[in-house]
Amino acid sequence: MSFKPTKQQQNEAMAGVFELYHNPINEKRYDHYIYSFLNALMLYPDDLKQALELANKLNNQLVQPLTEHEKNWLIRS
């Protein structure tokens, strides 16, 4: 299955990444991680590893970042 976001979708994802980087959603950590991952996936649709790295960088902007256990639980649910 191939996914190719449009240029507009990628621009919106970049704006979302910028917003999450400078204004992390500290009170809703799970939402922050989900938004981070979805935006990163729009930017790197063919490179899951790079999308996860970007999502983790954004996660680290939080006052209390998600732990590996919390990320794994979120992915499995």
N, C-alpha and C positions, 0 to 999 in steps of 0.2 A: 504494500500500500504506500503510495507516494502522496505527500502533502506539500503543496507549493503556495505559501501565502502571497497575497498581492503586495505590491509596493506600499499601498495605503495601510494595509494590515501591519506590515513591518514598521512603518512610521509610527503608527499608534502603539505598537509594542515597545518601540524605543522610547516613546514618551512615557509609557507606563513604567519602564525600567528606571528612567530618570527620576520619575516621581517617587517610586519606592525607595530608591537610593537616598534621596534627599529628605524624604518624609516617611520613614518606616512606620508601619502600622503596629506599634508596640502593644496596644491593647488587644489586638486580634492576630496573634502570631501565626496561627494556622492559615488564616486568610492571606496574610502577607506572603507566606511560603507558596501557597497555591498560585496567587497572582504572579509572583516572581517566576515560578516555573513555567506558567502558561505564556507569559511575555517572552521568556527566554526561548521557549520552543518555537514561537513565531519567528524569532530572529535566526535561530539555528535549526530549521526543520529536519535537516539531514545529519545532524551531529548531536546526538543525545548527550554525549559526554560533555560537550561544551555548554549545552543548555543547562545541565545539572551544575556545572561549575559556576555559571552565572547566577543561578538560583541560590547556590550556597553563599556566594559573595554578598548577595542581597540579604540573605538570612543573617549574615554576620553583622549587618547594620543595626539589627535589633538590640535593645538594651539587654534582653535575655533571649539569645538565639535558641531556636529549636535544637534539641539534642538529636543525635543519630537515632536513638530509640523512638523519639517522637516523629521524626521524618519517616522512619520505616513504618510506624503505625499508620501515619497519614496515607502513605502510598498503598498500603494493604487494604485500607477501608474503602 
